Amino acid sequence: MTARLAVLWLLIGLLYSPGSLALQKNVLILGDSISAAYGMSLEEGWANLLQSRLQERGISYQVINSSISGADSSHGVRALPGLLEQHQPAILVLELGGNDGLRGYPLKRLRENLQSMISLAQQAGAQVILVGMQIPPNYGTRYAQGFSSSYQQLATANSIVLVPQFLENIARQSDMMQADGIHPTPAAQALLLENLWPHLEALLDD
């Protein structure tokens, strides 16, 4: 019996030791094609680069990338409850809305959907990073400005972290964008990570 107890305590110690899987936290990425590594392998995408950086630095967070090409904010509202229940993330990286803008959806609907996801995540105990997006000015100055400012308004109203321009230093460089002019190239993925990293790093417990 004594030997059995010793083994049991050893297993408990391993299970709850620092850096163990029991203490591992999840970073859930809910995004569209920008985060789904469109036009390249998943290994080349910024989300996978993030996982590699965390591992290299001994930071015990697992990246769960639930991004889907073509997803808009309505898709996120439908998918998020199940993802929160399944993964119980410590941090949610919310990178949605670009397709809403490209499809000309009403800004009111965009803001309502993003707010719904922010509220769901906060109620589940997750910290939220809202990834700001922009659309080309040919959609009209008023719409384009209203679109980009929606992210700032939501971040301020909910006291959450905002990545103001995820595609900063990327979107206007032809060699960093694929032929469609919408999706970053594999070479741009490291820059996407750098644009996000300072905001994420501030929320990591490690």
MIKOLKOL-331760 format. One record per atom (N, C-alpha, C): chain; x, y, z. Coordinates in steps of 0.1 Angstrom, whole numbers. Layout:
N
mol = A	u = X	v = Y	w = Z
...
***
This chain:
206
mol = A	u = 8	v = -12	w = 0
mol = A	u = 0	v = 0	w = 0
mol = A	u = 9	v = 13	w = 0
mol = A	u = 20	v = 12	w = 8
mol = A	u = 28	v = 24	w = 8
mol = A	u = 35	v = 26	w = -5
mol = A	u = 39	v = 16	w = -12
mol = A	u = 44	v = 18	w = -26
mol = A	u = 34	v = 23	w = -35
mol = A	u = 22	v = 19	w = -34
mol = A	u = 11	v = 24	w = -43
mol = A	u = 9	v = 39	w = -40
mol = A	u = 9	v = 43	w = -28
mol = A	u = 7	v = 57	w = -24
mol = A	u = 19	v = 65	w = -30
mol = A	u = 30	v = 60	w = -29
mol = A	u = 42	v = 67	w = -34
mol = A	u = 41	v = 70	w = -49
mol = A	u = 37	v = 59	w = -56
mol = A	u = 35	v = 61	w = -70
mol = A	u = 24	v = 71	w = -73
mol = A	u = 13	v = 70	w = -65
mol = A	u = 2	v = 79	w = -67
mol = A	u = 7	v = 94	w = -65
mol = A	u = 14	v = 97	w = -55
mol = A	u = 19	v = 110	w = -52
mol = A	u = 29	v = 115	w = -63
mol = A	u = 36	v = 105	w = -68
mol = A	u = 46	v = 109	w = -79
mol = A	u = 38	v = 113	w = -91
mol = A	u = 27	v = 106	w = -95
mol = A	u = 19	v = 109	w = -106
mol = A	u = 13	v = 123	w = -104
mol = A	u = 8	v = 125	w = -92
mol = A	u = 1	v = 138	w = -90
mol = A	u = 11	v = 150	w = -91
mol = A	u = 24	v = 147	w = -86
mol = A	u = 34	v = 157	w = -87
mol = A	u = 37	v = 161	w = -101
mol = A	u = 38	v = 150	w = -110
mol = A	u = 41	v = 153	w = -124
mol = A	u = 30	v = 160	w = -131
mol = A	u = 18	v = 156	w = -127
mol = A	u = 6	v = 162	w = -133
mol = A	u = 5	v = 177	w = -131
mol = A	u = 8	v = 181	w = -119
mol = A	u = 6	v = 195	w = -115
mol = A	u = 19	v = 203	w = -113
mol = A	u = 30	v = 197	w = -119
mol = A	u = 43	v = 204	w = -119
mol = A	u = 43	v = 216	w = -129
mol = A	u = 51	v = 226	w = -126
mol = A	u = 51	v = 238	w = -136
mol = A	u = 55	v = 233	w = -150
mol = A	u = 48	v = 238	w = -159
mol = A	u = 51	v = 234	w = -173
mol = A	u = 44	v = 222	w = -178
mol = A	u = 37	v = 215	w = -169
mol = A	u = 30	v = 203	w = -173
mol = A	u = 18	v = 206	w = -181
mol = A	u = 13	v = 195	w = -188
mol = A	u = 1	v = 197	w = -196
mol = A	u = -11	v = 202	w = -188
mol = A	u = -12	v = 198	w = -175
mol = A	u = -23	v = 202	w = -167
mol = A	u = -24	v = 217	w = -166
mol = A	u = -12	v = 223	w = -166
mol = A	u = -12	v = 238	w = -165
mol = A	u = -11	v = 245	w = -178
mol = A	u = -10	v = 238	w = -189
mol = A	u = -10	v = 244	w = -202
mol = A	u = -23	v = 251	w = -205
mol = A	u = -21	v = 263	w = -210
mol = A	u = -32	v = 271	w = -214
mol = A	u = -34	v = 273	w = -229
mol = A	u = -45	v = 276	w = -233
mol = A	u = -48	v = 276	w = -247
mol = A	u = -50	v = 291	w = -252
mol = A	u = -44	v = 293	w = -264
mol = A	u = -47	v = 305	w = -272
mol = A	u = -55	v = 301	w = -284
mol = A	u = -67	v = 306	w = -284
mol = A	u = -77	v = 302	w = -295
mol = A	u = -76	v = 313	w = -305
mol = A	u = -74	v = 310	w = -317
mol = A	u = -74	v = 319	w = -328
mol = A	u = -87	v = 317	w = -336
mol = A	u = -95	v = 327	w = -337
mol = A	u = -108	v = 325	w = -345
mol = A	u = -107	v = 336	w = -356
mol = A	u = -104	v = 331	w = -368
mol = A	u = -102	v = 341	w = -379
mol = A	u = -106	v = 336	w = -392
mol = A	u = -102	v = 343	w = -403
mol = A	u = -106	v = 339	w = -416
mol = A	u = -93	v = 335	w = -424
mol = A	u = -93	v = 337	w = -437
mol = A	u = -82	v = 332	w = -445
mol = A	u = -68	v = 338	w = -441
mol = A	u = -68	v = 350	w = -436
mol = A	u = -56	v = 356	w = -432
mol = A	u = -49	v = 348	w = -421
mol = A	u = -57	v = 342	w = -412
mol = A	u = -51	v = 333	w = -402
mol = A	u = -51	v = 318	w = -405
mol = A	u = -58	v = 315	w = -416
mol = A	u = -59	v = 301	w = -420
mol = A	u = -49	v = 297	w = -430
mol = A	u = -39	v = 306	w = -432
mol = A	u = -27	v = 303	w = -441
mol = A	u = -32	v = 300	w = -455
mol = A	u = -41	v = 309	w = -460
mol = A	u = -46	v = 307	w = -474
mol = A	u = -34	v = 308	w = -484
mol = A	u = -34	v = 299	w = -493
mol = A	u = -24	v = 299	w = -504
mol = A	u = -11	v = 293	w = -500
mol = A	u = -10	v = 287	w = -489
mol = A	u = 3	v = 281	w = -484
mol = A	u = 0	v = 269	w = -474
mol = A	u = 10	v = 263	w = -470
mol = A	u = 8	v = 252	w = -460
mol = A	u = 5	v = 258	w = -446
mol = A	u = -2	v = 251	w = -438
mol = A	u = -5	v = 255	w = -425
mol = A	u = 8	v = 258	w = -417
mol = A	u = 18	v = 250	w = -420
mol = A	u = 31	v = 252	w = -413
mol = A	u = 37	v = 265	w = -415
mol = A	u = 34	v = 271	w = -427
mol = A	u = 40	v = 284	w = -430
mol = A	u = 33	v = 296	w = -424
mol = A	u = 20	v = 294	w = -419
mol = A	u = 12	v = 304	w = -414
mol = A	u = 17	v = 310	w = -401
mol = A	u = 12	v = 323	w = -399
mol = A	u = 17	v = 330	w = -387
mol = A	u = 12	v = 323	w = -374
mol = A	u = 1	v = 316	w = -374
mol = A	u = -4	v = 309	w = -362
mol = A	u = 6	v = 298	w = -358
mol = A	u = 11	v = 290	w = -368
mol = A	u = 21	v = 280	w = -365
mol = A	u = 34	v = 286	w = -361
mol = A	u = 38	v = 297	w = -367
mol = A	u = 50	v = 304	w = -362
mol = A	u = 48	v = 309	w = -347
mol = A	u = 36	v = 313	w = -344
mol = A	u = 34	v = 316	w = -330
mol = A	u = 36	v = 304	w = -321
mol = A	u = 31	v = 293	w = -324
mol = A	u = 33	v = 281	w = -316
mol = A	u = 47	v = 278	w = -315
mol = A	u = 55	v = 279	w = -325
mol = A	u = 69	v = 276	w = -325
mol = A	u = 76	v = 286	w = -315
mol = A	u = 72	v = 299	w = -316
mol = A	u = 79	v = 308	w = -307
mol = A	u = 76	v = 305	w = -292
mol = A	u = 64	v = 302	w = -289
mol = A	u = 60	v = 299	w = -276
mol = A	u = 68	v = 287	w = -271
mol = A	u = 69	v = 277	w = -279
mol = A	u = 77	v = 265	w = -275
mol = A	u = 92	v = 268	w = -273
mol = A	u = 97	v = 276	w = -282
mol = A	u = 111	v = 279	w = -281
mol = A	u = 115	v = 287	w = -269
mol = A	u = 105	v = 295	w = -264
mol = A	u = 107	v = 303	w = -252
mol = A	u = 102	v = 296	w = -239
mol = A	u = 98	v = 284	w = -241
mol = A	u = 93	v = 276	w = -229
mol = A	u = 81	v = 282	w = -223
mol = A	u = 72	v = 288	w = -231
mol = A	u = 59	v = 293	w = -226
mol = A	u = 49	v = 283	w = -229
mol = A	u = 42	v = 278	w = -218
mol = A	u = 33	v = 266	w = -219
mol = A	u = 19	v = 270	w = -223
mol = A	u = 18	v = 275	w = -235
mol = A	u = 5	v = 278	w = -241
mol = A	u = 4	v = 270	w = -254
mol = A	u = -8	v = 264	w = -256
mol = A	u = -11	v = 257	w = -269
mol = A	u = -19	v = 266	w = -278
mol = A	u = -15	v = 267	w = -290
mol = A	u = -22	v = 275	w = -300
mol = A	u = -33	v = 266	w = -307
mol = A	u = -45	v = 270	w = -306
mol = A	u = -56	v = 263	w = -313
mol = A	u = -61	v = 272	w = -324
mol = A	u = -58	v = 269	w = -336
mol = A	u = -62	v = 277	w = -348
mol = A	u = -75	v = 272	w = -354
mol = A	u = -86	v = 279	w = -351
mol = A	u = -99	v = 275	w = -357
mol = A	u = -103	v = 284	w = -368
mol = A	u = -93	v = 290	w = -375
mol = A	u = -96	v = 299	w = -386
mol = A	u = -101	v = 292	w = -398
mol = A	u = -110	v = 297	w = -406
mol = A	u = -115	v = 291	w = -418
mol = A	u = -116	v = 302	w = -429
mol = A	u = -110	v = 298	w = -441
mol = A	u = -110	v = 308	w = -452
mol = A	u = -125	v = 310	w = -456
mol = A	u = -128	v = 323	w = -458
mol = A	u = -141	v = 327	w = -462
mol = A	u = -151	v = 330	w = -450
mol = A	u = -146	v = 328	w = -438
mol = A	u = -154	v = 330	w = -426
mol = A	u = -157	v = 345	w = -424
mol = A	u = -169	v = 348	w = -420
mol = A	u = -172	v = 362	w = -416
mol = A	u = -176	v = 362	w = -402
mol = A	u = -181	v = 374	w = -397
mol = A	u = -184	v = 375	w = -383
mol = A	u = -196	v = 367	w = -379
mol = A	u = -205	v = 364	w = -388
mol = A	u = -216	v = 356	w = -384
mol = A	u = -212	v = 342	w = -382
mol = A	u = -202	v = 337	w = -390
mol = A	u = -197	v = 324	w = -388
mol = A	u = -191	v = 323	w = -374
mol = A	u = -184	v = 333	w = -370
mol = A	u = -177	v = 333	w = -357
mol = A	u = -187	v = 332	w = -346
mol = A	u = -198	v = 340	w = -347
mol = A	u = -208	v = 339	w = -336
mol = A	u = -214	v = 325	w = -335
mol = A	u = -216	v = 318	w = -346
mol = A	u = -221	v = 304	w = -345
mol = A	u = -211	v = 295	w = -340
mol = A	u = -198	v = 297	w = -343
mol = A	u = -188	v = 287	w = -339
mol = A	u = -182	v = 289	w = -325
mol = A	u = -182	v = 301	w = -321
mol = A	u = -175	v = 304	w = -308
mol = A	u = -180	v = 297	w = -296
mol = A	u = -193	v = 296	w = -293
mol = A	u = -197	v = 289	w = -281
mol = A	u = -191	v = 275	w = -280
mol = A	u = -192	v = 267	w = -290
mol = A	u = -186	v = 254	w = -290
mol = A	u = -171	v = 253	w = -288
mol = A	u = -164	v = 263	w = -294
mol = A	u = -150	v = 264	w = -293
mol = A	u = -146	v = 267	w = -279
mol = A	u = -153	v = 276	w = -273
mol = A	u = -150	v = 280	w = -259
mol = A	u = -152	v = 268	w = -250
mol = A	u = -163	v = 261	w = -252
mol = A	u = -166	v = 250	w = -243
mol = A	u = -155	v = 239	w = -245
mol = A	u = -151	v = 236	w = -257
mol = A	u = -141	v = 226	w = -260
mol = A	u = -127	v = 229	w = -255
mol = A	u = -123	v = 241	w = -258
mol = A	u = -109	v = 245	w = -256
mol = A	u = -106	v = 253	w = -243
mol = A	u = -116	v = 260	w = -238
mol = A	u = -115	v = 268	w = -226
mol = A	u = -103	v = 277	w = -227
mol = A	u = -102	v = 285	w = -237
mol = A	u = -90	v = 293	w = -239
mol = A	u = -87	v = 304	w = -228
mol = A	u = -75	v = 306	w = -225
mol = A	u = -71	v = 317	w = -217
mol = A	u = -71	v = 330	w = -224
mol = A	u = -68	v = 329	w = -237
mol = A	u = -68	v = 341	w = -246
mol = A	u = -75	v = 338	w = -259
mol = A	u = -83	v = 347	w = -264
mol = A	u = -90	v = 346	w = -277
mol = A	u = -84	v = 356	w = -286
mol = A	u = -78	v = 352	w = -297
mol = A	u = -74	v = 362	w = -308
mol = A	u = -85	v = 362	w = -318
mol = A	u = -92	v = 373	w = -319
mol = A	u = -104	v = 374	w = -327
mol = A	u = -100	v = 382	w = -340
mol = A	u = -99	v = 375	w = -351
mol = A	u = -94	v = 381	w = -364
mol = A	u = -105	v = 378	w = -374
mol = A	u = -116	v = 385	w = -373
mol = A	u = -127	v = 384	w = -382
mol = A	u = -133	v = 397	w = -386
mol = A	u = -140	v = 398	w = -397
mol = A	u = -146	v = 410	w = -401
mol = A	u = -142	v = 414	w = -415
mol = A	u = -130	v = 409	w = -419
mol = A	u = -125	v = 413	w = -433
mol = A	u = -135	v = 409	w = -444
mol = A	u = -140	v = 397	w = -443
mol = A	u = -150	v = 393	w = -453
mol = A	u = -163	v = 400	w = -452
mol = A	u = -167	v = 405	w = -440
mol = A	u = -179	v = 413	w = -439
mol = A	u = -177	v = 426	w = -447
mol = A	u = -165	v = 432	w = -446
mol = A	u = -162	v = 444	w = -453
mol = A	u = -161	v = 442	w = -468
mol = A	u = -154	v = 431	w = -472
mol = A	u = -153	v = 429	w = -486
mol = A	u = -166	v = 426	w = -493
mol = A	u = -176	v = 421	w = -485
mol = A	u = -189	v = 417	w = -491
mol = A	u = -199	v = 429	w = -489
mol = A	u = -194	v = 440	w = -483
mol = A	u = -203	v = 451	w = -481
mol = A	u = -214	v = 450	w = -471
mol = A	u = -212	v = 441	w = -461
mol = A	u = -222	v = 439	w = -451
mol = A	u = -224	v = 452	w = -442
mol = A	u = -236	v = 454	w = -437
mol = A	u = -238	v = 466	w = -428
mol = A	u = -228	v = 466	w = -417
mol = A	u = -223	v = 478	w = -414
mol = A	u = -214	v = 479	w = -402
mol = A	u = -220	v = 476	w = -389
mol = A	u = -233	v = 479	w = -388
mol = A	u = -240	v = 476	w = -376
mol = A	u = -240	v = 461	w = -373
mol = A	u = -242	v = 453	w = -383
mol = A	u = -241	v = 439	w = -381
mol = A	u = -228	v = 434	w = -377
mol = A	u = -217	v = 440	w = -383
mol = A	u = -204	v = 436	w = -380
mol = A	u = -201	v = 439	w = -365
mol = A	u = -205	v = 451	w = -361
mol = A	u = -202	v = 455	w = -347
mol = A	u = -210	v = 446	w = -337
mol = A	u = -222	v = 443	w = -341
mol = A	u = -230	v = 435	w = -332
mol = A	u = -224	v = 421	w = -331
mol = A	u = -220	v = 415	w = -342
mol = A	u = -214	v = 402	w = -341
mol = A	u = -201	v = 402	w = -334
mol = A	u = -192	v = 411	w = -336
mol = A	u = -180	v = 412	w = -328
mol = A	u = -182	v = 414	w = -314
mol = A	u = -192	v = 422	w = -310
mol = A	u = -195	v = 425	w = -296
mol = A	u = -200	v = 412	w = -290
mol = A	u = -208	v = 404	w = -297
mol = A	u = -214	v = 392	w = -292
mol = A	u = -202	v = 382	w = -289
mol = A	u = -192	v = 381	w = -298
mol = A	u = -181	v = 372	w = -296
mol = A	u = -172	v = 377	w = -284
mol = A	u = -170	v = 390	w = -283
mol = A	u = -162	v = 395	w = -272
mol = A	u = -169	v = 392	w = -259
mol = A	u = -182	v = 394	w = -258
mol = A	u = -189	v = 391	w = -246
mol = A	u = -189	v = 377	w = -242
mol = A	u = -191	v = 368	w = -252
mol = A	u = -191	v = 354	w = -249
mol = A	u = -177	v = 349	w = -244
mol = A	u = -166	v = 355	w = -250
mol = A	u = -153	v = 351	w = -245
mol = A	u = -150	v = 356	w = -231
mol = A	u = -154	v = 368	w = -228
mol = A	u = -152	v = 374	w = -215
mol = A	u = -160	v = 366	w = -204
mol = A	u = -172	v = 362	w = -208
mol = A	u = -180	v = 355	w = -199
mol = A	u = -174	v = 341	w = -196
mol = A	u = -166	v = 336	w = -205
mol = A	u = -160	v = 323	w = -204
mol = A	u = -146	v = 324	w = -197
mol = A	u = -142	v = 337	w = -193
mol = A	u = -130	v = 339	w = -186
mol = A	u = -118	v = 341	w = -195
mol = A	u = -120	v = 343	w = -208
mol = A	u = -109	v = 345	w = -217
mol = A	u = -106	v = 360	w = -219
mol = A	u = -93	v = 363	w = -220
mol = A	u = -89	v = 376	w = -224
mol = A	u = -90	v = 377	w = -239
mol = A	u = -94	v = 389	w = -244
mol = A	u = -96	v = 390	w = -259
mol = A	u = -86	v = 400	w = -265
mol = A	u = -81	v = 395	w = -276
mol = A	u = -73	v = 404	w = -285
mol = A	u = -81	v = 406	w = -298
mol = A	u = -85	v = 418	w = -300
mol = A	u = -92	v = 421	w = -312
mol = A	u = -83	v = 426	w = -323
mol = A	u = -83	v = 419	w = -334
mol = A	u = -74	v = 422	w = -346
mol = A	u = -81	v = 431	w = -355
mol = A	u = -76	v = 444	w = -356
mol = A	u = -82	v = 453	w = -365
mol = A	u = -79	v = 451	w = -379
mol = A	u = -89	v = 453	w = -388
mol = A	u = -88	v = 451	w = -402
mol = A	u = -92	v = 463	w = -410
mol = A	u = -87	v = 464	w = -422
mol = A	u = -91	v = 475	w = -431
mol = A	u = -95	v = 470	w = -444
mol = A	u = -102	v = 478	w = -451
mol = A	u = -107	v = 474	w = -465
mol = A	u = -102	v = 485	w = -475
mol = A	u = -101	v = 482	w = -487
mol = A	u = -97	v = 492	w = -497
mol = A	u = -106	v = 504	w = -498
mol = A	u = -101	v = 515	w = -501
mol = A	u = -109	v = 528	w = -502
mol = A	u = -120	v = 528	w = -513
mol = A	u = -118	v = 518	w = -523
mol = A	u = -128	v = 518	w = -533
mol = A	u = -142	v = 514	w = -529
mol = A	u = -143	v = 510	w = -516
mol = A	u = -156	v = 507	w = -511
mol = A	u = -164	v = 519	w = -506
mol = A	u = -157	v = 530	w = -508
mol = A	u = -163	v = 543	w = -503
mol = A	u = -156	v = 548	w = -490
mol = A	u = -152	v = 560	w = -490
mol = A	u = -145	v = 565	w = -478
mol = A	u = -152	v = 564	w = -465
mol = A	u = -165	v = 567	w = -466
mol = A	u = -173	v = 566	w = -454
mol = A	u = -174	v = 552	w = -448
mol = A	u = -176	v = 543	w = -457
mol = A	u = -177	v = 529	w = -453
mol = A	u = -164	v = 523	w = -448
mol = A	u = -153	v = 526	w = -456
mol = A	u = -140	v = 522	w = -452
mol = A	u = -136	v = 527	w = -438
mol = A	u = -138	v = 540	w = -436
mol = A	u = -134	v = 546	w = -423
mol = A	u = -143	v = 540	w = -412
mol = A	u = -156	v = 539	w = -415
mol = A	u = -165	v = 533	w = -404
mol = A	u = -161	v = 519	w = -401
mol = A	u = -156	v = 512	w = -411
mol = A	u = -152	v = 498	w = -409
mol = A	u = -141	v = 497	w = -400
mol = A	u = -130	v = 504	w = -403
mol = A	u = -118	v = 504	w = -394
mol = A	u = -120	v = 509	w = -380
mol = A	u = -128	v = 520	w = -379
mol = A	u = -130	v = 526	w = -366
mol = A	u = -139	v = 517	w = -357
mol = A	u = -146	v = 508	w = -363
mol = A	u = -155	v = 499	w = -355
mol = A	u = -147	v = 491	w = -345
mol = A	u = -135	v = 487	w = -350
mol = A	u = -126	v = 479	w = -341
mol = A	u = -121	v = 487	w = -329
mol = A	u = -117	v = 499	w = -332
mol = A	u = -113	v = 508	w = -321
mol = A	u = -124	v = 511	w = -311
mol = A	u = -136	v = 513	w = -316
mol = A	u = -147	v = 516	w = -307
mol = A	u = -150	v = 504	w = -298
mol = A	u = -150	v = 492	w = -304
mol = A	u = -153	v = 480	w = -296
mol = A	u = -142	v = 477	w = -286
mol = A	u = -129	v = 479	w = -290
mol = A	u = -118	v = 477	w = -281
mol = A	u = -119	v = 486	w = -269
mol = A	u = -123	v = 499	w = -271
mol = A	u = -124	v = 509	w = -261
mol = A	u = -136	v = 506	w = -252
mol = A	u = -147	v = 502	w = -258
mol = A	u = -159	v = 500	w = -250
mol = A	u = -158	v = 487	w = -241
mol = A	u = -150	v = 478	w = -245
mol = A	u = -149	v = 465	w = -238
mol = A	u = -135	v = 464	w = -230
mol = A	u = -127	v = 474	w = -231
mol = A	u = -114	v = 474	w = -224
mol = A	u = -106	v = 462	w = -228
mol = A	u = -105	v = 459	w = -241
mol = A	u = -97	v = 448	w = -245
mol = A	u = -85	v = 453	w = -254
mol = A	u = -76	v = 444	w = -257
mol = A	u = -64	v = 447	w = -264
mol = A	u = -68	v = 448	w = -279
mol = A	u = -63	v = 458	w = -286
mol = A	u = -65	v = 459	w = -300
mol = A	u = -52	v = 459	w = -308
mol = A	u = -51	v = 451	w = -318
mol = A	u = -41	v = 452	w = -328
mol = A	u = -46	v = 461	w = -339
mol = A	u = -42	v = 473	w = -339
mol = A	u = -48	v = 483	w = -348
mol = A	u = -48	v = 480	w = -362
mol = A	u = -36	v = 476	w = -367
mol = A	u = -34	v = 473	w = -381
mol = A	u = -26	v = 460	w = -383
mol = A	u = -33	v = 449	w = -385
mol = A	u = -26	v = 436	w = -385
mol = A	u = -18	v = 435	w = -398
mol = A	u = -22	v = 442	w = -409
mol = A	u = -14	v = 441	w = -421
mol = A	u = -5	v = 453	w = -423
mol = A	u = -2	v = 460	w = -412
mol = A	u = 7	v = 471	w = -413
mol = A	u = 21	v = 467	w = -419
mol = A	u = 26	v = 475	w = -428
mol = A	u = 39	v = 472	w = -434
mol = A	u = 39	v = 460	w = -443
mol = A	u = 27	v = 455	w = -447
mol = A	u = 25	v = 443	w = -455
mol = A	u = 16	v = 446	w = -467
mol = A	u = 4	v = 452	w = -465
mol = A	u = -6	v = 453	w = -475
mol = A	u = -1	v = 462	w = -487
mol = A	u = 8	v = 471	w = -485
mol = A	u = 12	v = 480	w = -496
mol = A	u = 25	v = 476	w = -502
mol = A	u = 30	v = 464	w = -498
mol = A	u = 42	v = 459	w = -505
mol = A	u = 38	v = 447	w = -514
mol = A	u = 40	v = 449	w = -527
mol = A	u = 35	v = 439	w = -536
mol = A	u = 42	v = 425	w = -534
mol = A	u = 54	v = 425	w = -530
mol = A	u = 61	v = 413	w = -528
mol = A	u = 56	v = 405	w = -515
mol = A	u = 49	v = 412	w = -507
mol = A	u = 43	v = 406	w = -495
mol = A	u = 29	v = 402	w = -496
mol = A	u = 23	v = 404	w = -508
mol = A	u = 9	v = 401	w = -510
mol = A	u = 8	v = 391	w = -522
mol = A	u = -1	v = 382	w = -521
mol = A	u = -4	v = 372	w = -532
mol = A	u = -10	v = 380	w = -544
mol = A	u = -11	v = 373	w = -555
mol = A	u = -16	v = 379	w = -567
mol = A	u = -30	v = 385	w = -566
mol = A	u = -38	v = 380	w = -556
mol = A	u = -51	v = 385	w = -555
mol = A	u = -52	v = 399	w = -548
mol = A	u = -40	v = 403	w = -542
mol = A	u = -40	v = 416	w = -535
mol = A	u = -46	v = 416	w = -522
mol = A	u = -51	v = 404	w = -517
mol = A	u = -58	v = 404	w = -504
mol = A	u = -50	v = 396	w = -494
mol = A	u = -44	v = 385	w = -498
mol = A	u = -38	v = 376	w = -488
mol = A	u = -23	v = 377	w = -488
mol = A	u = -17	v = 378	w = -476
mol = A	u = -2	v = 379	w = -475
mol = A	u = 5	v = 366	w = -480
mol = A	u = 17	v = 368	w = -484
mol = A	u = 25	v = 357	w = -489
mol = A	u = 31	v = 349	w = -477
mol = A	u = 37	v = 338	w = -479
mol = A	u = 45	v = 331	w = -469
mol = A	u = 55	v = 340	w = -463
mol = A	u = 62	v = 348	w = -471
mol = A	u = 72	v = 357	w = -466
mol = A	u = 67	v = 367	w = -456
mol = A	u = 54	v = 370	w = -457
mol = A	u = 48	v = 381	w = -448
mol = A	u = 43	v = 375	w = -434
mol = A	u = 43	v = 362	w = -433
mol = A	u = 38	v = 356	w = -421
mol = A	u = 46	v = 360	w = -408
mol = A	u = 59	v = 361	w = -409
mol = A	u = 67	v = 365	w = -398
mol = A	u = 63	v = 379	w = -394
mol = A	u = 60	v = 388	w = -404
mol = A	u = 56	v = 402	w = -400
mol = A	u = 43	v = 402	w = -394
mol = A	u = 34	v = 394	w = -398
mol = A	u = 21	v = 393	w = -391
mol = A	u = 23	v = 389	w = -376
mol = A	u = 31	v = 379	w = -374
mol = A	u = 34	v = 375	w = -360
mol = A	u = 40	v = 387	w = -352
mol = A	u = 49	v = 394	w = -358
mol = A	u = 55	v = 405	w = -351
mol = A	u = 45	v = 416	w = -348
mol = A	u = 35	v = 418	w = -357
mol = A	u = 25	v = 428	w = -355
mol = A	u = 16	v = 425	w = -343
mol = A	u = 14	v = 412	w = -341
mol = A	u = 5	v = 407	w = -330
mol = A	u = 13	v = 405	w = -317
mol = A	u = 25	v = 400	w = -318
mol = A	u = 33	v = 395	w = -307
mol = A	u = 33	v = 404	w = -294
mol = A	u = 36	v = 417	w = -296
mol = A	u = 37	v = 426	w = -284
mol = A	u = 24	v = 426	w = -276
mol = A	u = 13	v = 426	w = -283
mol = A	u = -1	v = 426	w = -277
mol = A	u = -4	v = 413	w = -270
mol = A	u = 0	v = 402	w = -276
mol = A	u = -2	v = 389	w = -270
mol = A	u = 8	v = 386	w = -258
mol = A	u = 20	v = 390	w = -260
mol = A	u = 30	v = 388	w = -249
mol = A	u = 26	v = 394	w = -236
mol = A	u = 20	v = 406	w = -237
mol = A	u = 16	v = 413	w = -225
mol = A	u = 5	v = 405	w = -217
mol = A	u = -2	v = 396	w = -223
mol = A	u = -12	v = 388	w = -216
mol = A	u = -8	v = 375	w = -212
mol = A	u = 4	v = 370	w = -215
mol = A	u = 9	v = 357	w = -212
mol = A	u = 13	v = 357	w = -197
mol = A	u = 8	v = 347	w = -190
mol = A	u = 12	v = 346	w = -176
mol = A	u = 26	v = 343	w = -174
mol = A	u = 32	v = 335	w = -183
mol = A	u = 46	v = 331	w = -181
mol = A	u = 55	v = 343	w = -181
***
